[in-house]
Amino acid sequence: MSADIHMSPVTGAPRRKNGRQQACEPCRRRKVACDHRMPVCSRCRRGRIPERCVYVTSERQALTPLSPSPSCCKSPAVAKTPDLTVDSTVNAPRPDGSTGFLGATSFPAFYQGSQSTPLGPESQTSLQQPSDDVYSRAECTPRALLDLAVRTLQSIPDQTSAEALIEVDSSAHDGWCRLVGERLHASLWSVFGNYLNGERNDASMMHLATKINENTTKAFKEHEADPDEWIKSFSGPALRWEALGHLFVYWSYGARGIQEVCISSRCKDIQASGALELMKRYKICASWCMELSRVARTSNTLLVYLAFKHCQLESHFSGETSVEYWKTHGEIISLATYMGLHASPDTSPNNCSVSVQMHRRLFAAIFSHDKTAATFTGRPPFLSRRFVSTPLPLDIGDEELLCNWKREDSQHLPPDINGWNTNGKIHGVTFPRSRAALAFIRDEILEFALQGQQYCVDNVKTLTNLRERAKNVMAGIPPAMIHRPEDMTCKTGINKRDIVNKLRLRLDHLQNIFLIERLLSKEGDQDCGCDLFDTSLEMISLALILWTHQKRVDYPETCLDWLVMSYAAPAGGVLCVQLLKCGTTTAKKAVIIEKLSMLVSFLDWVAPTAPNYAIGKGVQQAVRRTIEQSLERPAQGTAEDVQNIGSYWAAEAMEDFDGIFNFDLLDTFDWLRPEVMSGNVI
């Protein structure tokens, strides 16, 4: 092990000024005797509160066991991490000295134009990192962190398994650059293969952890314009914990799709574990990389991207309505705004710098993700378009972005005036860019739907104009991204991922129209009833296509339940109301019952382990009850009888739906939340 690492064994609790050992906080507060055992004293162990057993020095710096969250430790795929305690003799690394993004109301803004500006020009729009400060290895790797680092490195899959996983990676909307991930993965094995392909004993892993920790404490080149230099700053010999976390994310998503492909017997890690087990294991390792990155007290876009992908992985296990997911989602927004990804008012929209475009790609994906989460839960979004000045990323291919191309000497066709590609191709960024364009419309819809006060004077006029703008935005999407029904039956020439992305983009647009028309109906607009029905029918039909054509598109089962709950279930609520209306024709009823029956069948197919299983069962119960009541209606009599019967059944149905479908809040999706389904309001 390197001689510059100062480590002393943790033999007891820190001592006070009088020489006596410090009691842990629970014992000190209760004024009881503490036996000073490390990492957890006997009293706290008996009381089953090991997580509270911390020793605080005179400087009030808590010495806590650094281990993954309790939820992570429960994973059967990863052995429980031993209790780790930070050595009191090792100092924490110094902060990087940066203040993060500072906006127009911050103190530096009032010094702009002055010769005595306390911060440089880049500080107004982006994070200012120290240039040459590299903290010593002794400062950033105490005993606990080194143990965690070793455990993380030992969790890296064998090379054959790793290559198979990254090839199968099924993350369709990355918000990053796929080629960067592939180069990063290749550099891991070419540079550190002698460590990872041999015996991964503690000594060799400690030496590798030392190197990675040293790299992580260095300032990341946020504004590097040269693609090769930018990639070199976090790959190969310069590998950082954030970058290794990216690879764990790729492996985790790859594990999601390994059931669909033939895996070689040489892939030992894959053969030894199931898909869900592997996915959870690598998700935990990604979270460990985040913890190790935070110790270096640096924030950068690599960490933002890692947090973003970890949040998406969290949704596969706990669901979008859970507090665990919502915490990780909030962390993404905190990091993104701290880095100033939302603000770049002085940057040209056509700036092709790799760092600028990667920032924009990442923020576009985060902004869309924020609107999707807000729509699904009915909770206010974290980001608002009113505070966003970052342009959409240019629709250029990954190869073009990384070849440092210049418009005047490049063979690549430049984007058009609106930033879309002119070659008719679907690039990796085309789908995230398209979704982000629709997300800005969604932000206006959510602002209206979740308003706490009067939004505007003439709501109907405002919503009608918003609907027209939503249609215009969709009309501006390149033809290559427009869903066509024949895509599902065409057997050649169309990438499966492109089929799914085009279908999801159409669903996003329909959801915008659906929410606007629902709001118009609440405002008393009688003309939108038919439009709302047609939109709902198309939404539920398209959402269920991915289930009925699973073999055609290879869409992961872990995503299907979310997609149907997000798009088909709200549309199903409108169809349920339409089905119970007396004036509904027999032909229309037959179509509605067919679609609702398919929705019930899908919800019955969803596995109990799915994160949104409980919500789906509540929707299934309500839809099934609606179908039964519509089929059990008495035979029609006179016109007056029909009217009375219709009123009776509609009233009874709406009474039954109380506590299941909250139709007054349908536009906020409150009725999809678990507490509403169970009738328990928290």
C-alpha positions as CSV (number, residue, x, y, z in Angstrom):
1,M,0.0,0.0,0.0
2,S,1.2,3.5,-0.7
3,A,3.3,5.1,1.9
4,D,1.4,8.4,1.8
5,I,-1.7,6.8,3.3
6,H,-1.8,7.4,7.0
7,M,-4.1,4.9,8.7
8,S,-4.3,3.9,12.3
9,P,-6.4,1.1,13.5
10,V,-9.7,2.0,15.2
11,T,-9.2,0.6,18.6
12,G,-11.5,2.7,20.7
13,A,-13.6,5.8,21.0
14,P,-11.9,9.3,20.7
15,R,-10.7,10.8,23.9
16,R,-11.8,14.1,25.6
17,K,-9.4,16.7,26.8
18,N,-9.1,15.1,30.2
19,G,-7.9,11.9,28.6
20,R,-11.1,9.9,29.2
21,Q,-12.8,8.1,26.3
22,Q,-15.8,9.9,24.8
23,A,-19.2,8.3,25.3
24,C,-21.4,7.8,22.3
25,E,-24.2,10.3,21.8
26,P,-27.2,8.1,23.0
27,C,-25.3,7.2,26.2
28,R,-24.1,10.7,26.8
29,R,-27.6,12.2,26.4
30,R,-29.2,9.6,28.7
31,K,-26.3,10.0,31.2
32,V,-25.6,6.3,31.3
33,A,-22.3,4.4,31.2
34,C,-20.9,3.6,27.8
35,D,-18.4,0.8,27.2
36,H,-16.9,2.8,24.3
37,R,-16.9,-0.2,22.0
38,M,-16.3,0.5,18.3
39,P,-18.0,0.8,16.0
40,V,-21.2,0.3,18.1
41,C,-21.2,0.2,21.9
42,S,-22.9,-2.7,23.7
43,R,-25.8,-0.6,25.0
44,C,-26.7,0.6,21.5
45,R,-26.4,-2.9,20.1
46,R,-28.7,-4.3,22.7
47,G,-31.1,-1.4,22.1
48,R,-31.0,-2.1,18.3
49,I,-30.0,1.4,17.5
50,P,-26.6,0.9,15.9
51,E,-27.2,3.7,13.4
52,R,-27.4,6.3,16.3
53,C,-24.2,5.2,17.9
54,V,-21.9,8.0,17.0
55,Y,-18.9,9.5,18.8
56,V,-18.6,13.2,18.7
57,T,-15.2,14.9,19.3
58,S,-14.7,18.3,21.0
59,E,-14.9,19.9,17.6
60,R,-18.4,18.4,17.3
61,Q,-17.5,16.3,14.3
62,A,-19.5,13.1,14.3
63,L,-17.7,9.8,13.7
64,T,-20.4,7.7,12.1
65,P,-20.3,4.4,10.4
66,L,-20.2,5.0,6.6
67,S,-22.3,2.3,5.1
68,P,-25.0,2.2,2.5
69,S,-28.6,3.0,3.5
70,P,-30.6,0.3,5.3
71,S,-32.6,-0.4,2.2
72,C,-29.4,-1.2,0.3
73,C,-28.1,-3.5,3.0
74,K,-31.2,-5.7,2.6
75,S,-30.2,-6.7,-0.9
76,P,-29.6,-10.4,-1.1
77,A,-27.2,-9.8,-3.9
78,V,-24.7,-7.9,-1.9
79,A,-23.2,-9.2,1.3
80,K,-23.7,-6.8,4.2
81,T,-21.0,-4.3,4.5
82,P,-19.2,-4.4,7.8
83,D,-19.6,-1.5,10.2
84,L,-17.1,1.1,9.2
85,T,-16.0,3.9,11.4
86,V,-14.1,7.0,10.4
87,D,-10.7,7.3,12.1
88,S,-10.6,10.4,14.2
89,T,-7.0,11.0,13.4
90,V,-7.8,11.6,9.7
91,N,-9.1,15.0,8.6
92,A,-11.9,15.3,6.1
93,P,-10.9,16.8,2.8
94,R,-11.2,20.5,2.4
95,P,-14.1,21.9,0.4
96,D,-13.2,22.9,-3.1
97,G,-13.8,26.5,-2.3
98,S,-16.4,27.0,-5.0
99,T,-19.8,28.6,-4.4
100,G,-21.7,26.9,-7.1
101,F,-24.0,28.8,-9.5
102,L,-24.8,32.3,-8.3
103,G,-27.8,34.0,-10.0
104,A,-29.0,37.5,-10.6
105,T,-30.0,38.2,-7.0
106,S,-26.7,37.0,-5.5
107,F,-24.1,39.4,-4.2
108,P,-21.6,39.0,-7.2
109,A,-24.3,40.2,-9.6
110,F,-24.2,43.7,-8.1
111,Y,-20.4,43.9,-8.9
112,Q,-20.8,43.1,-12.6
113,G,-19.1,45.7,-14.7
114,S,-16.9,46.8,-11.7
115,Q,-13.1,46.4,-11.9
116,S,-13.2,44.9,-8.4
117,T,-15.6,42.0,-9.2
118,P,-14.9,39.4,-6.5
119,L,-15.7,36.5,-8.9
120,G,-14.6,35.8,-12.4
121,P,-16.9,36.1,-15.4
122,E,-17.6,32.3,-15.5
123,S,-18.8,32.4,-11.9
124,Q,-22.1,34.0,-12.9
125,T,-23.3,31.1,-15.0
126,S,-21.3,28.1,-14.0
127,L,-19.3,26.4,-11.2
128,Q,-15.8,27.8,-10.6
129,Q,-13.5,25.0,-9.7
130,P,-10.0,25.3,-8.2
131,S,-7.4,24.6,-10.8
132,D,-4.3,23.1,-9.2
133,D,-5.4,22.0,-5.7
134,V,-4.9,18.3,-5.3
135,Y,-5.4,17.3,-1.7
136,S,-3.1,14.7,-0.3
137,R,-4.3,11.1,-0.2
138,A,-4.1,11.0,3.6
139,E,-6.9,13.7,3.7
140,C,-9.5,11.9,1.6
141,T,-9.3,8.2,2.5
142,P,-9.9,7.4,6.1
143,R,-10.3,3.8,7.1
144,A,-14.0,3.6,6.6
145,L,-14.0,5.2,3.2
146,L,-11.1,2.9,2.1
147,D,-13.0,-0.2,3.2
148,L,-16.1,1.0,1.3
149,A,-14.0,1.8,-1.8
150,V,-12.4,-1.7,-1.7
151,R,-15.9,-3.3,-1.5
152,T,-17.1,-1.2,-4.4
153,L,-14.1,-2.2,-6.6
154,Q,-14.5,-5.9,-5.7
155,S,-18.2,-5.6,-6.9
156,I,-17.1,-4.8,-10.5
157,P,-18.2,-7.7,-12.7
158,D,-15.6,-9.8,-14.6
159,Q,-14.7,-8.4,-17.9
160,T,-16.7,-10.8,-20.0
161,S,-19.8,-10.2,-18.0
162,A,-19.2,-6.4,-18.0
163,E,-18.9,-6.3,-21.8
164,A,-22.1,-8.4,-22.2
165,L,-24.0,-6.1,-19.8
166,I,-23.0,-2.9,-21.4
167,E,-23.9,-4.3,-24.8
168,V,-27.4,-5.2,-23.6
169,D,-27.9,-1.9,-21.7
170,S,-31.6,-1.0,-22.3
171,S,-31.6,2.6,-21.1
172,A,-33.5,4.2,-24.0
173,H,-33.3,7.9,-22.9
174,D,-29.9,8.4,-21.5
175,G,-29.5,12.2,-21.3
176,W,-25.8,11.6,-22.0
177,C,-23.6,10.3,-24.9
178,R,-23.6,6.6,-25.5
179,L,-20.1,6.7,-27.1
180,V,-18.7,8.3,-24.1
181,G,-19.9,5.4,-21.9
182,E,-18.4,2.9,-24.3
183,R,-15.0,4.6,-24.3
184,L,-15.1,4.9,-20.6
185,H,-15.9,1.2,-20.3
186,A,-13.0,0.2,-22.7
187,S,-10.5,2.4,-20.8
188,L,-11.4,0.7,-17.5
189,W,-10.2,-2.6,-18.7
190,S,-7.3,-1.4,-20.8
191,V,-5.8,0.6,-18.0
192,F,-6.8,-1.3,-14.9
193,G,-7.3,-4.7,-16.3
194,N,-4.2,-6.0,-14.4
195,Y,-6.0,-5.1,-11.1
196,L,-9.5,-6.4,-12.1
197,N,-8.7,-9.5,-14.1
198,G,-6.3,-10.9,-11.4
199,E,-7.0,-11.7,-7.8
200,R,-8.9,-8.9,-6.3
201,N,-7.3,-9.0,-2.9
202,D,-7.6,-6.1,-0.4
203,A,-4.0,-4.9,-1.1
204,S,-4.4,-4.5,-4.8
205,M,-7.9,-3.0,-4.4
206,M,-6.6,-0.5,-1.8
207,H,-3.9,0.6,-4.2
208,L,-6.5,1.1,-7.0
209,A,-8.9,2.9,-4.6
210,T,-6.0,5.3,-3.6
211,K,-5.5,6.3,-7.2
212,I,-9.2,6.8,-7.9
213,N,-9.7,8.9,-4.8
214,E,-6.8,11.1,-5.8
215,N,-8.3,11.6,-9.2
216,T,-11.7,12.4,-7.7
217,T,-10.3,15.2,-5.5
218,K,-9.0,17.0,-8.7
219,A,-11.1,19.6,-10.3
220,F,-13.1,18.3,-13.2
221,K,-12.8,20.1,-16.6
222,E,-16.3,21.4,-16.9
223,H,-15.6,23.7,-19.8
224,E,-13.2,21.7,-21.8
225,A,-14.0,22.2,-25.5
226,D,-11.8,19.4,-27.0
227,P,-13.8,16.1,-26.9
228,D,-10.7,13.9,-26.4
229,E,-9.3,16.0,-23.6
230,W,-12.7,16.1,-22.0
231,I,-13.1,12.3,-22.0
232,K,-9.5,11.8,-20.8
233,S,-10.2,14.0,-17.8
234,F,-12.4,11.2,-16.2
235,S,-11.4,8.0,-17.9
236,G,-8.4,5.7,-18.2
237,P,-5.7,6.7,-15.7
238,A,-7.9,9.7,-14.6
239,L,-10.8,7.4,-13.6
240,R,-13.0,9.1,-10.9
241,W,-15.6,7.6,-8.6
242,E,-18.4,9.4,-10.5
243,A,-17.3,7.8,-13.8
244,L,-17.1,4.4,-12.2
245,G,-20.6,5.0,-10.9
246,H,-21.7,5.6,-14.5
247,L,-20.4,2.1,-15.4
248,F,-22.4,0.5,-12.6
249,V,-25.5,2.3,-13.9
250,Y,-24.8,0.8,-17.4
251,W,-24.3,-2.7,-15.9
252,S,-27.5,-2.3,-13.8
253,Y,-29.6,-1.4,-16.9
254,G,-27.8,-4.2,-18.8
255,A,-28.9,-6.7,-16.1
256,R,-32.5,-5.7,-16.8
257,G,-32.3,-7.0,-20.3
258,I,-30.1,-10.1,-19.9
259,Q,-33.1,-12.4,-20.0
260,E,-33.7,-11.5,-23.6
261,V,-30.3,-12.6,-24.9
262,C,-28.1,-15.6,-24.9
263,I,-25.3,-15.2,-22.3
264,S,-22.0,-16.9,-22.6
265,S,-21.0,-19.4,-20.0
266,R,-17.8,-17.3,-19.5
267,C,-19.9,-14.5,-17.9
268,K,-19.5,-15.9,-14.4
269,D,-21.2,-13.0,-12.6
270,I,-24.3,-13.1,-14.8
271,Q,-24.6,-16.9,-14.6
272,A,-24.4,-16.8,-10.8
273,S,-27.2,-14.2,-10.3
274,G,-30.7,-13.4,-11.5
275,A,-31.5,-10.3,-13.5
276,L,-33.2,-8.4,-10.6
277,E,-30.5,-9.5,-8.2
278,L,-27.8,-8.1,-10.5
279,M,-29.7,-4.9,-11.2
280,K,-30.1,-4.2,-7.5
281,R,-26.5,-5.1,-6.7
282,Y,-25.1,-2.6,-9.3
283,K,-27.6,0.1,-8.3
284,I,-26.2,-0.2,-4.7
285,C,-22.7,0.1,-6.0
286,A,-23.6,3.2,-8.0
287,S,-24.9,4.7,-4.8
288,W,-21.6,3.9,-3.1
289,C,-19.7,5.7,-5.8
290,M,-21.9,8.7,-5.2
291,E,-21.0,8.6,-1.5
292,L,-17.3,8.3,-2.3
293,S,-17.5,11.2,-4.7
294,R,-19.2,13.4,-2.1
295,V,-16.3,12.8,0.3
296,A,-14.0,14.7,-2.1
297,R,-16.3,17.8,-1.6
298,T,-16.5,18.4,-5.4
299,S,-19.6,18.8,-7.5
300,N,-19.7,18.4,-11.2
301,T,-21.9,17.3,-14.1
302,L,-20.6,13.7,-13.8
303,L,-22.1,13.6,-10.3
304,V,-25.3,15.1,-11.6
305,Y,-25.6,12.5,-14.3
306,L,-24.9,9.7,-11.8
307,A,-27.5,11.0,-9.4
308,F,-30.0,11.2,-12.3
309,K,-29.5,7.7,-13.4
310,H,-29.5,6.4,-9.9
311,C,-32.9,8.1,-9.4
312,Q,-34.3,6.3,-12.4
313,L,-33.0,3.0,-11.1
314,E,-34.6,3.8,-7.7
315,S,-38.0,4.1,-9.4
316,H,-37.7,0.5,-10.6
317,F,-37.6,-0.8,-7.0
318,S,-39.6,1.7,-4.9
319,G,-41.8,3.4,-7.4
320,E,-42.3,7.0,-8.3
321,T,-44.7,7.7,-5.4
322,S,-42.3,6.5,-2.7
323,V,-40.4,8.8,-0.4
324,E,-37.1,7.1,-1.3
325,Y,-37.6,8.0,-5.0
326,W,-38.7,11.5,-4.2
327,K,-35.6,12.2,-2.1
328,T,-33.3,11.1,-4.9
329,H,-35.3,13.2,-7.4
330,G,-34.9,16.2,-5.2
331,E,-31.2,15.6,-5.0
332,I,-30.9,15.7,-8.8
333,I,-32.5,19.1,-9.0
334,S,-30.4,20.4,-6.1
335,L,-27.2,19.4,-7.9
336,A,-28.3,20.6,-11.3
337,T,-29.2,24.1,-10.1
338,Y,-26.1,24.2,-7.9
339,M,-24.1,23.6,-11.1
340,G,-26.1,26.2,-13.0
341,L,-27.3,23.7,-15.7
342,H,-30.6,25.6,-15.9
343,A,-28.9,29.0,-16.7
344,S,-26.9,29.8,-19.8
345,P,-28.3,33.0,-21.2
346,D,-25.1,34.2,-22.8
347,T,-24.3,31.0,-24.7
348,S,-25.1,30.7,-28.4
349,P,-27.7,28.0,-29.1
350,N,-25.4,26.7,-31.9
351,N,-22.4,26.2,-29.6
352,C,-21.1,22.8,-30.6
353,S,-18.6,22.4,-27.7
354,V,-18.8,19.0,-26.2
355,S,-19.0,20.3,-22.7
356,V,-21.8,22.7,-23.5
357,Q,-23.8,20.1,-25.4
358,M,-23.4,17.5,-22.7
359,H,-24.6,20.1,-20.1
360,R,-27.7,20.8,-22.3
361,R,-28.4,17.1,-22.9
362,L,-28.3,16.4,-19.2
363,F,-30.5,19.3,-18.3
364,A,-33.0,18.5,-21.0
365,A,-33.3,14.9,-19.7
366,I,-33.7,16.2,-16.1
367,F,-36.3,18.8,-17.0
368,S,-38.4,16.2,-18.8
369,H,-37.9,13.7,-15.9
370,D,-39.2,16.4,-13.5
371,K,-42.4,17.0,-15.4
372,T,-43.0,13.3,-15.8
373,A,-42.6,12.7,-12.0
374,A,-44.9,15.7,-11.2
375,T,-47.6,14.5,-13.6
376,F,-47.6,11.0,-12.3
377,T,-47.8,12.0,-8.6
378,G,-49.7,15.3,-8.9
379,R,-47.0,16.9,-6.8
380,P,-45.5,20.3,-7.8
381,P,-42.5,20.1,-10.1
382,F,-39.1,21.1,-8.8
383,L,-38.2,23.1,-11.9
384,S,-40.0,25.8,-13.7
385,R,-39.5,27.0,-17.3
386,R,-39.7,30.6,-15.9
387,F,-36.2,30.1,-14.4
388,V,-34.7,28.2,-17.3
389,S,-32.5,29.9,-20.0
390,T,-30.6,26.8,-21.2
391,P,-31.3,26.1,-24.8
392,L,-32.2,22.6,-26.0
393,P,-29.2,20.5,-27.1
394,L,-28.5,20.4,-30.8
395,D,-29.8,17.3,-32.6
396,I,-26.4,16.0,-33.7
397,G,-25.0,12.5,-33.5
398,D,-22.6,11.2,-30.9
399,E,-19.9,10.7,-33.5
400,E,-20.3,14.3,-34.7
401,L,-20.2,15.6,-31.2
402,L,-17.0,13.7,-30.3
403,C,-15.0,14.4,-33.5
404,N,-14.6,18.1,-32.7
405,W,-16.2,19.0,-36.0
406,K,-16.3,22.6,-37.4
407,R,-19.0,23.7,-39.7
408,E,-16.7,25.1,-42.3
409,D,-14.6,22.0,-42.8
410,S,-17.0,19.2,-41.7
411,Q,-18.7,16.7,-43.9
412,H,-21.5,16.5,-41.4
413,L,-24.7,18.4,-42.2
414,P,-25.3,21.2,-39.7
415,P,-28.6,21.4,-37.8
416,D,-31.3,23.6,-39.1
417,I,-32.3,27.0,-37.7
418,N,-34.3,25.2,-34.9
419,G,-31.5,22.9,-33.9
420,W,-32.9,19.7,-35.6
421,N,-30.8,17.5,-37.8
422,T,-31.3,17.8,-41.5
423,N,-30.2,14.2,-42.5
424,G,-33.4,12.6,-41.4
425,K,-31.7,10.3,-38.9
426,I,-32.7,9.5,-35.3
427,H,-29.7,10.3,-33.1
428,G,-29.3,9.4,-29.5
429,V,-30.2,12.9,-28.5
430,T,-33.2,13.2,-30.8
431,F,-35.7,11.6,-28.4
432,P,-34.6,13.4,-25.3
433,R,-34.6,16.7,-27.2
434,S,-38.1,16.0,-28.5
435,R,-39.4,15.1,-25.0
436,A,-37.9,18.3,-23.5
437,A,-39.7,20.4,-26.1
438,L,-43.0,18.8,-25.0
439,A,-42.0,19.2,-21.4
440,F,-42.0,23.0,-21.6
441,I,-45.7,22.7,-22.6
442,R,-46.3,20.3,-19.8
443,D,-44.8,22.8,-17.3
444,E,-47.4,25.3,-18.3
445,I,-50.1,22.7,-17.9
446,L,-48.9,21.7,-14.4
447,E,-48.7,25.3,-13.4
448,F,-52.4,25.6,-14.3
449,A,-53.5,22.2,-12.9
450,L,-51.7,22.5,-9.6
451,Q,-52.3,26.2,-9.0
452,G,-53.0,27.4,-5.5
453,Q,-54.4,30.7,-6.7
454,Q,-56.3,32.0,-9.7
455,Y,-54.0,31.4,-12.7
456,C,-55.5,33.8,-15.2
457,V,-58.7,35.8,-15.9
458,D,-59.9,33.9,-18.9
459,N,-59.1,30.2,-18.2
460,V,-60.8,28.8,-21.2
461,K,-59.1,31.2,-23.6
462,T,-55.7,30.5,-22.0
463,L,-56.1,26.7,-22.2
464,T,-57.4,26.9,-25.7
465,N,-54.3,28.8,-26.8
466,L,-52.1,26.4,-24.8
467,R,-53.6,23.5,-26.7
468,E,-52.8,25.1,-30.0
469,R,-49.3,25.7,-29.0
470,A,-48.9,22.1,-27.8
471,K,-50.1,20.9,-31.3
472,N,-47.6,23.4,-33.0
473,V,-44.7,22.0,-30.9
474,M,-45.6,18.5,-31.9
475,A,-45.9,19.6,-35.5
476,G,-42.3,20.9,-35.3
477,I,-40.9,17.5,-34.3
478,P,-38.9,15.9,-37.2
479,P,-41.0,13.4,-39.3
480,A,-38.5,10.6,-38.3
481,M,-39.8,10.8,-34.7
482,I,-43.5,10.6,-35.6
483,H,-45.2,7.3,-34.7
484,R,-46.8,5.4,-37.5
485,P,-49.2,2.4,-36.9
486,E,-47.3,0.4,-39.5
487,D,-44.1,0.6,-37.4
488,M,-45.5,-2.1,-35.2
489,T,-45.9,-4.6,-38.1
490,C,-42.9,-3.7,-40.2
491,K,-40.3,-6.4,-39.7
492,T,-37.2,-4.7,-41.2
493,G,-35.5,-1.4,-41.3
494,I,-36.7,0.1,-38.0
495,N,-34.7,-0.1,-34.8
496,K,-36.8,-1.5,-31.9
497,R,-35.7,1.3,-29.6
498,D,-36.8,3.9,-32.1
499,I,-40.2,2.3,-32.3
500,V,-40.6,2.6,-28.5
501,N,-39.3,6.1,-28.4
502,K,-41.6,7.3,-31.2
503,L,-44.5,5.7,-29.4
504,R,-43.6,7.3,-26.1
505,L,-43.3,10.7,-27.7
506,R,-46.8,10.4,-29.2
507,L,-48.1,9.4,-25.7
508,D,-46.4,12.4,-24.2
509,H,-48.1,14.7,-26.7
510,L,-51.5,13.0,-26.2
511,Q,-51.0,13.4,-22.4
512,N,-50.5,17.1,-22.9
513,I,-53.7,17.3,-24.9
514,F,-55.5,15.0,-22.5
515,L,-54.7,17.2,-19.5
516,I,-55.6,20.4,-21.2
517,E,-59.0,19.0,-22.4
518,R,-59.6,17.7,-18.9
519,L,-59.0,21.2,-17.5
520,L,-61.2,22.7,-20.1
521,S,-64.0,20.4,-19.1
522,K,-63.6,21.5,-15.5
523,E,-64.0,25.1,-16.7
524,G,-67.3,24.2,-18.3
525,D,-66.2,24.1,-21.9
526,Q,-68.9,21.8,-23.5
527,D,-67.1,21.5,-26.8
528,C,-64.1,19.5,-25.5
529,G,-66.1,16.4,-24.3
530,C,-65.8,14.5,-27.6
531,D,-62.2,15.5,-28.0
532,L,-61.4,14.3,-24.5
533,F,-63.0,10.9,-25.3
534,D,-61.1,10.5,-28.6
535,T,-57.8,11.5,-26.9
536,S,-58.4,9.0,-24.0
537,L,-59.2,6.2,-26.5
538,E,-56.0,6.8,-28.4
539,M,-53.9,7.0,-25.3
540,I,-55.1,3.7,-23.8
541,S,-54.8,2.0,-27.2
542,L,-51.2,3.1,-27.8
543,A,-50.1,2.5,-24.2
544,L,-51.3,-1.1,-24.4
545,I,-49.6,-1.8,-27.7
546,L,-46.2,-2.3,-26.0
547,W,-47.8,-5.1,-24.0
548,T,-49.6,-6.8,-26.8
549,H,-46.5,-6.5,-29.1
550,Q,-43.9,-7.3,-26.5
551,K,-41.9,-9.7,-28.7
552,R,-41.8,-7.1,-31.4
553,V,-40.3,-4.3,-29.3
554,D,-38.6,-6.1,-26.5
555,Y,-39.7,-3.5,-24.0
556,P,-38.5,-4.3,-20.5
557,E,-41.3,-5.7,-18.3
558,T,-40.0,-3.5,-15.4
559,C,-41.1,-0.4,-17.4
560,L,-44.4,-1.7,-18.8
561,D,-46.3,-1.3,-15.5
562,W,-45.1,2.3,-15.2
563,L,-46.0,3.2,-18.8
564,V,-49.5,1.8,-18.6
565,M,-50.1,3.4,-15.2
566,S,-48.8,6.7,-16.5
567,Y,-50.8,6.9,-19.7
568,A,-53.5,4.2,-19.9
569,A,-54.8,4.4,-16.4
570,P,-55.8,8.1,-16.5
571,A,-57.4,7.6,-19.9
572,G,-59.2,4.6,-18.5
573,G,-60.8,6.9,-15.8
574,V,-62.3,9.1,-18.5
575,L,-63.6,6.0,-20.4
576,C,-65.2,4.7,-17.2
577,V,-67.2,7.9,-16.8
578,Q,-68.2,7.8,-20.5
579,L,-69.3,4.2,-20.2
580,L,-71.7,5.0,-17.5
581,K,-73.3,7.9,-19.3
582,C,-76.8,7.1,-20.5
583,G,-76.3,8.6,-24.0
584,T,-73.4,6.4,-24.9
585,T,-74.2,4.4,-28.0
586,T,-73.9,0.6,-28.2
587,A,-71.0,0.7,-30.6
588,K,-69.1,3.2,-28.5
589,K,-69.8,1.1,-25.4
590,A,-68.4,-2.0,-27.1
591,V,-65.2,-0.1,-28.0
592,I,-64.8,1.2,-24.4
593,I,-65.4,-2.2,-22.8
594,E,-62.9,-3.8,-25.1
595,K,-60.2,-1.2,-24.1
596,L,-61.0,-1.3,-20.4
597,S,-61.0,-5.1,-20.5
598,M,-57.5,-5.1,-22.0
599,L,-56.4,-2.7,-19.2
600,V,-57.8,-5.0,-16.6
601,S,-56.0,-8.0,-18.2
602,F,-52.7,-6.1,-18.2
603,L,-53.1,-5.1,-14.5
604,D,-53.8,-8.7,-13.7
605,W,-50.6,-9.6,-15.6
606,V,-48.4,-7.2,-13.6
607,A,-46.2,-9.1,-11.1
608,P,-46.7,-8.5,-7.4
609,T,-43.1,-7.4,-7.1
610,A,-43.7,-4.4,-9.4
611,P,-43.2,-1.1,-7.6
612,N,-46.6,0.2,-8.7
613,Y,-48.5,-3.0,-8.1
614,A,-50.7,-1.7,-5.3
615,I,-51.8,1.3,-7.3
616,G,-52.5,-0.9,-10.3
617,K,-54.7,-3.2,-8.2
618,G,-56.8,-0.3,-7.1
619,V,-57.3,0.9,-10.7
620,Q,-58.1,-2.6,-11.8
621,Q,-60.8,-2.9,-9.1
622,A,-62.4,0.4,-10.1
623,V,-62.4,-0.4,-13.9
624,R,-63.8,-3.9,-13.3
625,R,-66.6,-2.6,-11.2
626,T,-67.4,-0.1,-13.9
627,I,-67.6,-2.8,-16.6
628,E,-69.8,-5.0,-14.4
629,Q,-72.3,-2.1,-13.6
630,S,-72.5,-1.1,-17.3
631,L,-73.3,-4.7,-18.3
632,E,-75.9,-5.2,-15.5
633,R,-78.1,-2.3,-16.5
634,P,-81.8,-3.1,-16.9
635,A,-83.3,-3.2,-20.3
636,Q,-84.3,0.1,-21.8
637,G,-87.9,1.3,-21.5
638,T,-89.4,4.7,-22.4
639,A,-87.3,7.8,-22.9
640,E,-88.2,9.0,-19.4
641,D,-87.3,5.5,-18.0
642,V,-84.0,5.6,-19.8
643,Q,-83.2,9.0,-18.4
644,N,-84.1,7.9,-14.8
645,I,-82.1,4.7,-15.1
646,G,-79.1,6.5,-16.5
647,S,-79.2,9.0,-13.7
648,Y,-79.5,6.2,-11.1
649,W,-76.6,4.2,-12.5
650,A,-74.4,7.2,-12.9
651,A,-75.0,8.4,-9.4
652,E,-74.4,4.9,-8.0
653,A,-71.2,4.5,-9.9
654,M,-69.8,7.8,-8.9
655,E,-70.7,6.9,-5.3
656,D,-68.8,3.6,-5.6
657,F,-65.8,5.5,-7.1
658,D,-65.4,7.8,-4.1
659,G,-62.1,7.0,-2.5
660,I,-60.8,5.3,-5.6
661,F,-61.1,7.7,-8.5
662,N,-60.9,11.4,-7.5
663,F,-62.3,12.8,-10.7
664,D,-62.1,16.4,-9.5
665,L,-58.4,15.9,-9.3
666,L,-57.9,13.7,-12.3
667,D,-55.6,16.2,-14.0
668,T,-53.3,16.0,-11.0
669,F,-53.4,12.2,-10.9
670,D,-54.2,12.2,-7.2
671,W,-56.3,9.1,-7.7
672,L,-53.2,7.1,-8.6
673,R,-51.6,7.7,-5.3
674,P,-51.5,4.7,-2.8
675,E,-53.1,6.7,0.0
676,V,-56.1,7.5,-2.2
677,M,-56.4,3.9,-3.4
678,S,-56.5,2.6,0.2
679,G,-58.7,5.3,1.4
680,N,-56.1,6.4,3.9
681,V,-55.1,10.0,3.7
682,I,-51.7,10.7,5.3
